[in-house]
Amino acid sequence: MARDGCCESGNCPAAVAIHVLGSELKLITMHGLMARHRRFNELRELTGLCQSSLARTLRDLEELGLAERVVHPDERPVAVEYRLTPMGQDLSLAIEAFERWTERWMAELEARLGKQLA
């Protein structure tokens, strides 16, 4: 069924969203922040990313306005945590939709793509 609108003209907002996430590292990091705020080392352990990759990815997410770094100077040692911004929280809804789609179609995707998904 053909749809009229922006996608027909080549200006697809979904393409922009995919470009924003653009990397598996951003997606994994966003997913790690979806449940709650996390400190850097907790997020590193959860995601399995090395320190430099996680730091770069968090910086990218901050620049995009999807995550923010919050410093708690009253704690000793000074506590730093990361959390999703309202824009990041909205994007998490799309990530959850991608997860549901993948769960629904995983068997067929695995059959078609085989080892590429591993």
N, C-alpha and C positions, 0 to 999 in steps of 0.2 A: 504494500500500500504506500503510494508516494505521499510525501508530506510537503506542503508549501512552507515557505519561510526561509529563515536565515541559512539553514544547512543546504538548501537548494541553490542559494547564491554563492556558496563557498565560504560564508562567514559563520562557521559553526562554533557556538560557545563551548560545546563539549571538547572540541579540539584545543581550545585555549586551556581548559581545565587539565587536560592530559599533558599539555606542554608545561603547565605550572608544576605538576607533580613530576613529570619527566624522568624520574629515576626511581629505581627500586629502593635506593637509600632513603629518599624523601618519604616514600610510602611506608617503609618499615618504621621510620622515626615518627611519622605522624601517627601510625597505628599504636606505637608505644605511648604516645601522649593522649590518646583518645579516652582512656579510662580515668586518668587523673594526672595531676602535676607530678613531675619526677625530677629528681636530682640527676646530674650528669652521669655519675657512676652507676646509678640504678638503671638509667636509660641505656647505658653502654652494655651492662650485663644483660638486660632484657633483649636488646636488639642483636647483640653479638658483633656489633661494629667496633672497629679499632678506634682509639681515641681521636686520631686526626680526621678520620672519615666522619665520625659523629659530630665533631666540632664544626667541620665544614658544612655538613648537612644542616645542623641547627642554625648556623649563620645564614644559610640560604633560605631556610624557612622563616627566619626573622626578617630578612630583607623583603620577602614576599608578603609579609604581614600575617603569616599563618601561625607563627609561634612567637612567644616572647620569653625573655630571660628576666626572672624576678630575683632580686637580691634582698635578703633579709639581714640587714647589718646589725640588728639587735641580737642575733644569735652568735654564739662563739663555739667553734669557728664560724665565720660568716657563711650563711647558707645561701646557695644559689639553686633555684629550680627553674624548670622550663614548663610552660603550659601553652595550650592552644589559645589563640585569640578568638574572638567571636567569628571572624572569617574562617579560621581553622576549624572551629567547631562545626560550622555549616558544611565545610568540605568533608568532615568526617562522616556526615550523612551519605555523601556520594560514595565514600570508601566502603561504608557498610553495604550500600546497594551493589557495588562491584563484588563484594564478598558473597552476597546472596546469589548473584548471577553465576559466579564461579562455582559455588557449591551445587547449584542446580545443574550446570552443564559440565562439571569436571570429568565425568566418565567419558563423555563424547569428546571433549577437548583432549583428554589423554589418548583416546583411540586415534584421533586424527593427527596429533602432534607427537605422540610417542615419547621418546626420551627427551625431547626438547623441554618438557615441563619439569623434568627431574632436576 
